[in-house]
Amino acid sequence: MVTSDQSSARRGVRLPAPPDPLVAGLIVVLLMVDALITLALEVLFLPLYIGSVPLPIAALVAGVVNVGLVYGMASVTDRLGFVFAPIVLWLFGFLLCASRGPGGDVMLGNDGRTLLLLACGVLAPMGYLYSRANSPRARRAG
């Protein structure tokens, strides 16, 4: 009988080793900072127009980047609550950008593009986490 360890050794597949705690902490900090940097870029490029047509490409980029942030956190830890930490920070930054500044100005308007940015930035990683939590491998482990 061939076990999974023997079959993966025959195929030359190496399982990733758990990262060093110092490296894991550095990855966590970098992913948190990356969440705020990408939010700033998405807010800056949200009012992009081509001619007279608004093109909210930043909202679609937000969904892809935030899923990547969650995937990166999943490579460091297995706790689903902690994996969602960059998105919580992204959401906090989004709410900060949507509030009024000291001069009364607002970075995000009250239109459909802002709602699309919020939906893509939060719902896409939540969908990824939902599918990851309900995968057959997660059911076998739990």
Helices and strands as residue ranges (DSSP letters): H 4-11, H 21-45, E 49-50, E 53-54, H 57-74, H 80-83, H 85-98, H 112-133, H 136-141
